[in-house]
């Protein structure tokens, strides 16, 4: 081989090898697209109420009201996240349908509903610069009910198993922030038939149905780290 050809190869081969090797900036970009990360969300929204208790001839529950909470998720890759979530809803317990018919009724009081869950987030696409990114949710957790009325027997506090499913979207606002809009369906196990508690006048209260079904519509600021 002529010396000129050898000299040309000696010059070109290092250049080709350098061109095939990702720069530090390119490596960081690839890691940002496909690497692991955390996301944190604070949210508020609307909880659609439903019947929870049976009291005489009445079905009691919370009417539609506010809910708020926070979520923390770890994404080992852009398409899958494992999320911990907490939410709380409070309001006046009231008659949604029927009347108790109790001869000596007592105030129903207020009810706090707290939810703690672990869920899987299944995202669409891997482009971190996309304007929107849809996702689906499936998970399980617990729902805690707590009333504030005086009882003659039993307790107004109970913690029950729940499962959930939903879907949402993230609307990109900046490099690491987005508006997260979401809808969730939640079903909490509430075995009907047993008396949970009696109020100060001895009137009995129990769960209305085997499952307490609710919907939530929320929006919040999502931060990616």
N, C-alpha and C positions, 0 to 999 in steps of 0.2 A: 504494500500500500504506500503511495507517495507520502512524503513528509507533510505536504500541504493538507492532505486529507486527515492524517493523524492529528495535526494541529487543529483543524476545524472540529473534529470529534471531541478533542480535549476541551474546547471552548463551549460547544453546544451541550454536551452531556450534563455538566453541572447545572446549566440553565434549565434544562428539561426537568431534572430532578427537583430543582427548587420550585418550578412551576407546579409540580404535582404535589408538593408538600403544603398543607394548609398553613396560612399565617396564623399568628396568635389571635388576631381579630376574627378570622374566619372560624377558628376553633371555638371562641366564645359565642359567636353567632349560632353555630351548630348546637352548642350546649344549651343555649337559650331556647332553641326551637324544640329540642328533643330531650333535654335534661330534666331532672327532678326540681320541684319548687313547692313553696307553700302559698296558700291563699287564705285571707281573712276577710270576713264580711260582717258588717253590722247592718241590721235590717229592721224594718217596721212594715206593718200591713194590716190586712183585714182577715179576721177569722170568722168563717161562716158557722153560726151556732146550730145546735141540734138538741134533740131531747136526750137527757142523761138519766134523770131519776123518774121513778113512778111513785106518786104520793096520792093514795086514794084513787080518785078518778081523773087525776091530772098528770100530765107529763111536764116535767120541769127541766130547764136547761138555761144556757146562756144565749141571748140573742146575738146577732152579728155585732162584733166589736173589734177593738184594736188588739194587735199582737206585736211583740217586739222580741229581739234576741240577737244572738251572734253565732257565727260559724267559723270553724278552722279546718282547713283541708290540706292534706299532703298529696301531691301528684308525683308518683314515681316516673310517669311519662305523660305527655300532653293529653292522652285520651282517657286516662283513668285516674280518679282521685278518691281518696278515703277521707270522709268528713265527719267531724264531731259537731253537733248542733244543739243549741239550747234556745227555747222559746217560752214565753209566758203570756197568758191571757187572763184577765180578771173582769168581773162584772157582777151585777145583781142576778141571783138565781130567781127565776120567775116562771110563771105558767106559760108554756108554749101552746098547749092544747088541753082543753077540758078544765075541770075544777076539782079540787080535792074532795069536797063534801065533808071535811072534818068538822065535827061539832065545836071543837075548840082549836082553831088553827093558830099557828105560831108563825112569826116572820121567817122567811126562807133564808135571809142573810146573803152574804156575798160568797162567791166561789172563785178560787184561784186554780188555774189549770197550768201546770208546768210540764214541759216536754224535753226529754234528753234522748238523743238519737245518735247512731252511727250509720252512715250511708255510703254507698258507692255512687260516684258521679261518672257517667259515661259521656264523654265530650265528642263532638263532631269536629273533624279536621285537626290539623297540627300547626296551622299558620298562626303564630302569635300576633301578627300584625293585621289579622282580619278584623273588619269593623264589627262583626257579630259572630258569636260562637254559641250554637245551641247545645244542649245537654239533657240527659235523662237522669233520674234519681231513683234508687230503690234502697230501702234500708229497714231497720228495726230499732226499737228502743223502749222507753217506758213513758207513761203519762201519769202524773201525780195530781190527784184531786184533793182540794182542801177547802172546806167550808168554815165559816166563823160563828155558827150558831151554837147555843148551849144545847147539849144533848142529855137525855135521861138515860140512855143506854147506847152502846156502840160508839162509833167514831165517824166523823165526816172526812177523815183522811184515808186515802187508799192509793196505792201505786200499782198500775196495771201494765201488762205487756201491750205493745203497739207495733204495727208495721206501717210503712208509708211508701208512696210512689209519686213521682211528679216529673215535671219538665220545666225548663227555663232557658233563658238566653243571657249572654253577657254582651253588653254594648260598650265597645272600647272607647274610653275617654282620653287615655294617655298611654305612656309607655308601660306603666304598671298598675293603672287604675281602670275600672270599668263599672258600669251600672248593671247590677245583677237583678233581673226580674224573673220571678218564679211562681209557679203554682204547685201546691202539694195536696194530695189526698191522704188522709190519715185514718186508720181504723184501730181503735183501742178495745181490747177484750174486756167486756163488762158483763159478767154472768148475771142474768136476771133471775128473779125468784126469791132470793134471800133478802132479809131485812138488814140494811147496813147500819142504820141508827134510828132512834126515835127522838123527836124534838122534846123541848121542855114540857110540853103538854101530853107526851106519850104517843104522838102520831108517828106511824112508821114510814120510812123512806127506803127504797131499794132501786137498783139499776133498772132502767126501762127496757133495755134490749141486750142481746148477747154481744153486740158490737156497737161502740159509739163512733159514728162516722162523721168526719168534719173535713172541710176544705179550707185552705189558706192561700191567700194571694199576697205576696210580699215583694218589696223592692229595697235595695240597699247598695252601699258603696263597697266594692270588692277591691282589695289590695293584693297584688302579687309580689312575692319576695323570692 
